[in-house]
Amino acid sequence: MILAGAPQASGWARLGHAVVAKVAEDHLTPKAKKALAEYLGGEDIVTVASDADIMRPFWTIDLGFVPSNPEAARLAWLVPEGFDTSTPLNISPISHSITVDKDFISLRTDNLNGAYVNNAAYYVEKWAKELKEGAATMDPEMRRRKISLIVHLIGDFHCPMHIVYLDRDERKGGYKVTIGKSNTRYHGWWDGGIFVNLVPFSYNDVARLVDTKSKKEIKEIVKGDVYEWAHQSAVDSWPAHCLQEGDVAGQDFPMKMRPILFNQLRNGGYRLAALLNDIFK
């Protein structure tokens, strides 16, 4: 069982995060667009979609409990210079992954029997509630940070390699595989390499390619809360965890994975829009 992530690459690379944000932007209500433009200083959610990766070593969080595995939770490789490690409450950075049980059910906490677990969904829910209840009076910098984190982390937990499957083979993708003629880290391939193989276009182009569902279908996709979205993302992503250390996949492997890629990008975008529309309604 993995309770805290090993060093993680970023989720979707910049292109993937921009695609998720663009799909979401195209489904925002006028009221949500107006609020976001105001709170982001005239920028849009595509612009801030990767801010959480850029600021990852500095956007830290007090977990609210003393984890039994502080060193594992802290991810020392990302701790910025001068970061206070004297207390186990200082964990850096906020996890960009989610954790699900053997039935793909998303955990609803970051505290599993005293141990820290990766759970972006837990914090997305927390920040969404805080913004919904008091965005207008929130500190502007903190408000911007929480909006940016929500945009980024909804995208991240739709990336197959950012899902930790407890009580199953731990296939986080940090190992190397061969795809076609390229030897690559599988996690990194899903973050960005798959785009090079399949969609060497702008984020606008990719958003157009994936945003294909009807209003009725979108309504089904966005049903439920953030944990139900995480559950469905884990179910849909599991087939992508088919390669293990040293495996060799053929030249056609990216084409086999394209339906998963497109599904996860579009669903992440639709769900992000639904959440932002609810926050700022």
Beta strands, then each sheet from edge to edge (+ up, - down):
strand 1: 61-62
strand 2: 90-91
strand 3: 98-100
strand 4: 111-112
strand 5: 115-116
strand 6: 163-165
strand 7: 176-179
strand 8: 182-185
strand 9: 248-249
sheet 1: 1+ 2-
sheet 2: 3+ 6+
sheet 3: 4+ 5-
sheet 4: 8+ 7- 9-
end
